[in-house]
């Protein structure tokens, strides 16, 4: 027994070391590669400290964004016990997108001398949607996972229709800006956005990490979880609160970067990582690095032009979603 526990501990250490190596390598390549090709980080600092600062800021935000969406996806999949759930399934992303589109329509885009003008309306829309789901879950749906998921999908459809209505009433310039923003783009991220993002990112990630043990019990069924002392309602609130805040703030700054919350947890599950105490933090580390590499492709594949990173993740995520679907049906 002691030998088995030690083996598991060694496996856990190996996983975290591999994840940290992954993060270091993705950071290095994300900073060193650019539209002009490969330039080692030390040379980049010597020749153009300003360029290095821009790249490290973009890479850091890419990592935080990918980590937040990935851990949100893993936690929601565990809570709803559905492998096809992502942070965008529960309706918060669509609601935040609607808030941002309305902000563009009202001319609030550059209100704070940057791209934070979309932030208040986008985050508020996402949080209001989260509270609406809580109210429905508590008073109408009986905390049913399937019902909550269907309610989220319904909200997503409604918000998507509202977005089309706002676009139709906009000028060509506003409509073009909306379309570009809805592709998911981190080209203009600065340190200011990171400083605003971190106060939401850190407590939300810690909140989701605290649910790992409860999600393990929930994966065995509600009856097993309750008999083991798990408070299902409290766990549901924690997961939805953390995932919703991360999704709303991410969308408000970068637009809807799709499929990250779906791909990362499943790649780890393919490696037989099913314990949520490991899956949640490893999803954050893998997802962060994955988005850094996706953004690297987005800004170099047709350089000097840059593709919105959401386009890259969608191109990768579509076939991956089909792969998961076919794997589950076979």
Secondary structure, DSSP 8 states (H G I E B T S, - for coil): -HHHHHHHHHHHHHHHHHHHHHHHHHHHHHHHEETTEE--HHHHHHH-HHHHHHHHHHHHHHHHHHHHHHHHHHHHHHHHT-TT--TTTTSHHHHHHHHHHHHHHTT-TTTTSSSGGGHHHHHHHHHHHHHHHHHHHHHTSTT-HHHHHHHHHHHHHHHHHHHHHHHHTS-HHHHHHHHHHHT---TT--HHHHHHHHHHHHHHHHHHHTTHHHHHHHTT-HHHHHHTT--HHHHHHHHHHHHHHHHHHHHHHH----SHHHHHHHHHHHTT---HHHHHHHHHHHHHHHHHHHHHHHHHTTTTS---HHHHHHHHHHHHHHHHHHHHH-
